[in-house]
Amino acid sequence: MSDLQPLKYFVCKPRSKSPTDKHAFASRMAMETYARVIQETDEEFAGQIMAWVEHEKELVTWMEG
């Protein structure tokens, strides 16, 4: 573990390439959690994040047919 560099930023990719895209699923879960945590201090930004996540979820549902 000592060889790992601390990350200043971590990028999420919520758009799925396929209905089984685990990285996109994990990104959406992380974004939802982040939005819930900041909800009290930045309601508008939290709402924007949640709207983005919901949009991406709808695209996955459409992909599944």
C-alpha positions in Angstrom: 0.0 0.0 0.0 2.9 2.4 0.6 3.5 2.6 -3.2 0.1 4.0 -3.9 -0.1 7.7 -4.6 -3.0 9.5 -2.9 -5.6 10.6 -5.4 -6.8 14.2 -5.3 -9.7 13.5 -7.7 -11.7 10.4 -8.5 -13.7 10.4 -11.7 -17.0 8.7 -12.1 -18.5 7.6 -15.4 -22.2 7.1 -15.0 -23.0 6.3 -18.6 -23.2 2.6 -19.4 -21.7 1.0 -22.5 -24.0 -2.0 -21.9 -26.7 -3.0 -19.4 -24.0 -4.9 -17.4 -21.4 -2.2 -17.2 -20.3 -2.5 -13.6 -18.1 0.6 -13.7 -21.0 2.8 -14.7 -23.2 1.1 -12.1 -20.6 1.8 -9.4 -20.2 5.4 -10.5 -24.0 6.0 -10.3 -24.0 4.5 -6.8 -21.1 6.7 -5.7 -22.8 9.8 -7.2 -26.0 9.0 -5.3 -24.1 8.6 -2.1 -22.3 11.9 -2.6 -25.5 13.7 -3.4 -27.1 12.4 -0.2 -24.1 13.5 1.9 -24.1 17.1 0.5 -27.9 17.5 0.4 -28.0 19.6 3.6 -25.2 22.0 2.5 -25.8 22.2 -1.2 -29.4 21.1 -2.1 -29.2 22.5 -5.6 -26.0 20.6 -6.6 -27.2 17.4 -4.9 -30.4 17.7 -7.0 -28.5 18.1 -10.2 -26.4 15.1 -9.5 -29.4 13.0 -8.7 -31.1 14.1 -11.9 -28.1 13.1 -13.9 -28.0 9.7 -12.2 -31.7 9.2 -12.9 -31.2 10.1 -16.5 -28.4 7.6 -16.9 -30.6 4.9 -15.2 -33.3 5.6 -17.7 -30.8 5.1 -20.6 -29.8 1.7 -19.1 -33.5 0.7 -18.8 -33.9 1.6 -22.5 -30.8 -0.4 -23.4 -32.2 -3.5 -21.7 -35.2 -3.3 -24.1 
